[in-house]
Amino acid sequence: GAVVSQHPSRVICKSGTSVKIECRSLDFQATTMFWYRQFPKKSLMLMATSNEGSKATYEQGVEKDKFLINHASLTLSTLTVTSAHPEDSSFYICSAKGQSYEQYFGPGTRLTVT
Amino acid sequence: AQKVTQAQTEISVVEKEDVTLDCVYETRDTTYYLFWYKQPPSGELVFLIRRNSFDEQNEISGRYSWNFQKSTSSFNFTITASQVVDSAVYFCALSENNYGQNFVFGPGTRLSVLP
């Protein structure tokens, strides 16, 4: 099946710094990528949808200036958490969709802000 | 608005028992898609099944089976003869179209299978 990778898998950063998370579709072209956030023992919440070459569409309540999303190519989307704070600590999961209906999820990135 | 409810927060069973995870959904769309995902402790989501709203046939895949009942807006998941490796959080999800948009996850059910 299709594979989606995320890098890094875990990251610890200091409060006030920015962190970039990469999401790559390894064996297909992803026209659409999604970013989710999952708090401990909670469900996944969609943060934003990004289509290659255009601006991301953010869900209500998600700060677009805080969570910068770039989908510059058909195989790569990045999520940058700017000026991170401890409350941004979470598990971030991306998913990618190509021509078919199927969404393929990445393995997730655990962000800890100290 | 779409909504997915998984009333069972946590379930514990002993190995070899059968277990059913409930999923109830709400949507105003006549065409929609239902999914089940498994999230083991590693965190990676594992796709289990996708079902569209026009296909009410029950499905069996090995020890897994799914019961889709449009009349009660339910899409329940049964694991037969559970195994310790089945321990995970299981999410039911709903999508309004074929493009993954408005993909709504339920709160998840944490299943613990004890040896």
Interface residues (C-beta under 8 A of the other chain):
Chain A: G1 T32 F34 K41 K42 S43 L44 M45 L46 T49 F91 I93 S95 K97 Y101 E102 Q103 Y104 F105 G106 P107 G108 R110
Chain B: Y33 Y37 S42 G43 E44 L45 F47 R50 F91 N98 Y99 G100 Q101 F103 V104 F105 G106 P107 G108 R110
